[in-house]
Amino acid sequence: MIILVLIYKFAVVMNPVELRERTKLLGHTCTKLALLLPSNNLIAIHLRNELLTVAIDLPSKTRGLLIGQSTANFVKKLSECSELVDKCGYILEFIEEEKIMEASLVTPLIAECNELIAIFYSAFKSVKDKLD
């Protein structure tokens, strides 16, 4: 259970269950938002597919992160989670900037992505520094 301690210690006030629940909630919300994207716009269709992929992969990878494993594998999975949440944030920003969907629906999700990016990056940096 060293992984649980690492997540709790390096993710500021975030405990493993909260982290898993936040990424799960983000995934569910992004899935619902993706389904609301217009189906008559090629860009929106592509963004829907990308967002659906990330919305499923992020909570899944976070679950895997919380399972006991080697430190090297833990660092790798932290990096993957960070990349997924960053991609999710970028897709949402793109949707907002292109005015494909109302900003009030997308902005809170972008903010959540940014917070999760900071949490994953902080945990990744802390563990990586300890390894070096």
N, C-alpha and C positions, 0 to 999 in steps of 0.2 A: 504494500500500500504506500510505498514511497512516492508514487506518482501523485496520489491525492494530497500528500503533504506539500509536494513541489507546487502543484497548482494553487493550493491555498496560500502558501507562503509567498509566491511571486505574483499572484494575480490581485494584489492589493487586498481588498476586502472580499473578494469573490471566492466563494467556496465551490468545490467541484459540482455540487448539485445545482447551484445557482447558474453556473456557467453553462452546464448542459441544458438547463431549462431556458436560458436566454437564447441560446443558439437554436433550440427547438422551436421556440415561439417566433423567432425571426424567420426560420424556415417555413413555418405554417403561414405566417402573414405574407411572406414573399410569394408563396404558392398561390394564395388567394388573389394577391395583387396581379400576378402574372396572368391569371385567368380572366382578369378584367381588361387586359390590354386589347386594343382593337384587332380584329381578325382580318381586316381589309387593308392592312398596311404591312408591306414586306419587312420593314425595319422592326415594327412592333412584334411581328411573328418571330423573327430571329431573337429579339430580346426576350420574348416569352420563353422560348426554348432554353436559352442560356440561364435565365433567372430560375426556371424550374429545376435545371440541373444543379445549380449552386444551392438552391433552397433545400434540396434533398441531401446533397453531399456534405454540406457544412455540419448539420446536426449529427450526421452519421460519423464523420471524422472526429467530431468532438467527443462522441461516445467512445470511440476507439482510443482517444487520447487519455481517457480516464481509467483505462484498463492497465493493470500492472505490466511493465515491460522494461526493456533496457533503456538507459538514459539516452543513448544515441537514437533509438527508435522514437523515444518521447520527443526529442528535439526535432526530428524529421516531421513528426505528426503536428507539432506546434507550428512549424513552418507552413505545412499544408493548410492548416486551419486559418492561419493568418492570410495566406494567399486567397483562399476561398471567400473569406469575409471581405477582403479588399476588392475582389472581383464583383461580389454582390453589391458593394457600395458604388462601384464604378457603373454598373448596369443601371442602378437606381438613379444615379446622377445623370446618366445619359437620357433616361426616360424623362427626367425633370427638365433638363436643358432643352430637349427637343419638343417639350410641351406635348408629349404623347399622353400624359396623364396629369391630372391636377396636382400641383405641387404640395398641397396640404396632405395628400395621401402618401406622398413619397418622402418628404422631408424628415418625418420622425424615424423612418426606417434608415435613412442615410445617417442620421445622428446615432442610432443604435449600432450601425456598422462601424462608425468611427470609434465609438467606445470599445467595441469588441476588438477592433484592430489594435487599439492601445493596450488592452489587456493581454492579447496574444503576443504582441511585440515585447511587452515588458517581461512576460514569462519566458519567452524565447531568449531574450538578451541575458536575463539573469542566469538561466540554466547554461547557456552557451559560455558565458563568462566564467562560470564555475568549472567548466570542462577545460577551458584554455589555460 
